[in-house]
């Protein structure tokens, strides 16, 4: 049995919201068959000083869910399972100590690449998938689809996308 905790403040975006439309359009550029169930804005309790003045890049991070993503959508409830990437990122942000790839965290400019890391460990394949929209401090102006970050304070989670095919 998973323990439950309250997630940070979240708000469900309407499909007419400009942020929703922007994210949806970007996702559909690489995943045209996706059915977006929800785009949820994450309201961080405390944003790092001067973050908005720093140069950032918006990227995607697909992660595993060990619990049912519907619990977040319906009840605002996160699980406390250490292997649930979705709830861990909601509660703590992207942390290198939880990375499955050494101390590096991988992000992509393409939602389709992030999708390959986005599945639910305990539920059938037709359940909701999860991708985060993350702002990262862009340490270099590289032209690759993959960005590797190894500093915890270089990322901020902005949106959670729940979707299916």
N, C-alpha and C positions, 0 to 999 in steps of 0.2 A: 504494500500500500504506500503510495506516495504521500509525503507531507505536503500541505498546501500553504502558500503565503500570498499576501496581497502584492500584486505587481506595482511598479511605479505608476504614476498617473498616466492614463492612456486616453486618447480620444479617437473614436471611429470617424474617419473622413467620409463625407458624402461624395458620391461619384461625380458631383458637379463642382466640388472644391478644386481650385486651381492647382494645389499641390497634388491631389489625387490624379488629376488629368495629366500633369507633367510626368509623374512616376509611371502611370499606366502607359503613356505613349512611349516612354523609354523602354519599358519592359517588352512591349509589343514589337519593338524593332528587332529583338532577338528571339522572342518566344511568342509567335503570333497565335498559337493555339491555346494559350493559357487562359484559364477562367479565374479572374481575380475575385476572391470572396470578400476580402476586406483589406484596406490599407489603414493601419493604425498609427497615429502620431504618438511618439513617446515624449513626454514632458519630463525633462530631467530636473530633479530638485535643485541642483546647483551646477551651473555650467562653469567650466574653468575660466579664470580671468583672461581677458583679451583674446579668447578663442575666436570670436567673430572677426577680429582684426587680422587674423592669420590667414594665409592662403590655404584653402582646403580644396579637396576634391571629393565629389560624391561617388561612392562605389557601392557594390553589393556584396553581401556575405550570406551564403547559404549555410544553414546549420541543421542539425538533427534535433528532433523533439522526442522526448521520452514520454511526455504526457500528451493529452489531446489538446491541440491548439484551439479547439472550440471553447475550452474552459476560460481562456484568456478573452476571447471574443464575447462570450456570454456573461461571465462572472467577474472578470478582472482578476482571476486567480492564477498564480504561478506555482509550479511544484518546486520542491527543494532538492530534487535529485541531482547529484553532481554531474551526471551524464546527460542531462537535458540542456543542450546548448541554447535552445530558445529561451528558456526561463533564466538560465545563467546570464545571458547577454542582457535580457530585460532588467535583471536585478543589479548586475555589477558592471555591465559594459563588456567590451572585448578585452580579455586579460590573457597575456602571453602564458601564464602558468597553467591555463586550461587548454592550451593549444595541443592538438594531436600531432603537430609537426614541429617538435622541439619548442623553441621559444618564439617561433615566428607565427604571425597571424596573416592569413591569405585573404585578399579581397580582389574583386574583379570589377572592371568597368562594364562588363557584360552580365546581364541577369541570367542568360542561358548557361554561362560557366558556373555561376553561383548555384544554379538549380541542381547541378550534379552533386552538390554536397547537402542538398535539402530533402531529407526524407524523415519519416517518423519510425523510430526503432521498434515500437510496440504495436503499431496499427497496420492494417493492410495498405498496400500501395495506393489505393484510391482515396486515402484520407488526405487532409490538408497538408500542404508543404509550406515551409517557412523560409523567407529571405528577409534579411535586414537591409535597409538603406542606411549607410554609414557615411559620416563625414570624416575624412582622414586629413591630417596635415601632410601635405604633399612634399616629401623631402627631396624629390627630384622630379624633373619634368620628363618622365620617360614615356615612351609611346607604346608600351606593352599593355595587354589586357589585364595582366595580373600585377597586383601591388602587394609587396610583402612588407609588413610592419613588425617591428619587435619592441616597440615602446608602448606601454599601456596608455599613457596620457596622449597618444597621437590619434585616438579614435573617439568618436561620439556616435552613439546609436540615435537615429532620428525617426525612422519608421520601421514597422514590421508589416510585411506583406504576407497574407495568408492566401493560398491559391491552390488550384488543382488543374488537372488536364482532362 
